[in-house]
Amino acid sequence: MVAQTNRMNEQFREAIERPAEMVKEYPLASMLLMFGMGLGVGVIVSQTVCSSLLEMSEPDPSMTEKLRRQVYDALGHVLTPSMLRQVQHYTS
């Protein structure tokens, strides 16, 4: 186990010291590694951009939400605040 770990460490050091040769020796693995890294970075950047855009734009309320607000406003002029809270509690 220790010999295998030492061998892996040696291979890793060699790969770090001579990257051009490693790419020539293992072109498919190198290409897949770069593709995966690019895909990962792209996902992170797109999530960051999309989340900031979603925070900037507030979604339009649906027709049901608009109607609910109108009903609450109308009831707010007729009912007491405690009764209005009870209505909102039962409807939410």
N, C-alpha and C positions, 0 to 999 in steps of 0.2 A: 504494500500500500504506500509506504514512504517512498520507495523507488519510483512508483508510478507518479506520485505527486511531484517529485524532483524532476522527472522527465517532462511532465506537463509544464512546470515552471520554466524549464530550459527552452522548450518549444515556444512558450509565450515570449520569452526574452528575445529569441531569434526573430520572431514575427515583428516585434517592436523595432528591432534594429534594422531590419531590411524589408520594409513594406512593399517596395516595387517588386521584389522577387517573389514575395508571398502571393501578390496578386497574379503574377504570371504563372505561378505553380497551381493556384486554386482560383481560376477565373469565375467559375460558377458560384462558389461559396462567397467570394468577394462581392460579386454582383448582387446576390441575394441579401447579403449583410447590408450593403448600401441601400438597396431597395427597402428593406425593413426599417432601417433608420430614417430614411426619408418619409416613409409612410407614418411612422410614429411621430416625427416632428410635425408633419402635415396635420395629423389628427389633433395634436395639442394646440397648434396655432389656430386651426379652424374652430375648435371649441372655445378658445379664448375670444376670438373675433365674434363668433355667433352669440356667446353669452353677453358680451358687452353691447351688441346690437339689440338683443332682446330686452336688456335693461333700459335702453334708451327709448324704445317704442313700447307704449302701453297698449295692450290689445283693446279693440273697440268692444264695448259691452254688447251682449246679445240682446235680441228683442225681448226675451224673457226678463233679463236684468233691467232693461229700461222700464218695462211695465211694472216690475216689482218696485222700483224706485218711485214711480208715479203713484202707485197705490200707497206706499208708505208716506209719501208727502201728503197725499189727500187725507189719510187717516191721522196724520200728525196734527192736522187742524181740528179734528173732531174728538179724538181720544186723549185721555190724560197720558203723560209720559210713561207711567207704570204700566198702563194697559197696552201702550204701543210696544213696550219692551216685551211684554208677554206674547203679543202677536208675532214679533220678530223672532222670539225664542221658538215658537211652535213652527214657524215657516222656514227656519234655517236648518 
